[in-house]
C-alpha cells in the first residue's frame, strides 16, 4: 500500500485465474486506487490489462505483457 496524498491510496497486487471454459491460466498484476474521505472509501478504481484477461477467458492466445 502506498499513500500518495491525504486522500489517495494505491494498492498493487496480482490476480491468478483459471478459466474452466477455455482451460487457460492467467496471471497478471493490477493497481487499485482508493479515495478516502472521513475514514471511508468513497471511490475505488482498478487498473488491469482487461484485453489480455478477456482473451484468456475466451480462449484466444495471450501474449506476455510488454516489459
Rosetta blueprint (number, residue, H / E / L):
1 X L
2 X E
3 X E
4 X E
5 X E
6 X L
7 X L
8 X E
9 X E
10 X E
11 X E
12 X E
13 X E
14 X E
15 X E
16 X E
17 X E
18 X E
19 X L
20 X L
21 X L
22 X L
23 X L
24 X L
25 X E
26 X E
27 X E
28 X E
29 X E
30 X E
31 X E
32 X E
33 X E
34 X E
35 X E
36 X E
37 X E
38 X L
39 X L
40 X E
41 X E
42 X E
43 X E
44 X E
45 X E
46 X E
47 X E
48 X L
49 X L
50 X H
51 X H
52 X H
53 X H
54 X H
55 X H
56 X H
57 X H
58 X H
59 X L
60 X L
61 X L
62 X L
63 X L
64 X L
65 X L
66 X L
67 X L
